[in-house]
Amino acid sequence: MRYIDSPRVRVEESYSPTHTYTFTGPCCVTGRDYSVTIAGANLFRFRQTDNIADLGLDADGREFVMTGTSPEGWEQIFGPEEE
C-alpha cells in the first residue's frame, strides 16, 4: 500500500493555476506533517502504471509517497547527508 492512500493522509485538490493534488500526512518517524504536491496529469499516469517516476517528484517526495518518511525523518534514521 502506498502511504498517500493511507486514511491518515489528507488530500487537497486545486485547479488554479494548474490542476494539482497536495497530500499531507504525518511522517512515520517524526509525527510531523509533511506535504507533497503532484500535478493531476502525473497522478493519473501513476495510478495507471504504478511507476513512481511518473509522479515527477524529487527523491524526498517519492519517499514520502511510498513510505511516509519525510526528509527530516530520513535524516533521523540515517544521519545527515554527506557533502
Number of C-alpha atoms within 10 A of each C-alpha: 7 11 19 20 13 11 9 11 17 14 17 10 14 14 9 7 6 9 12 18 19 17 21 21 24 18 21 16 16 15 13 13 14 19 18 19 19 19 17 18 14 18 19 14 15 16 13 10 11 13 10 17 14 16 22 15 17 10 11 14 20 18 17 26 23 14 14 26 25 27 19 16 18 20 13 12 11 8 10 11 7 4 3
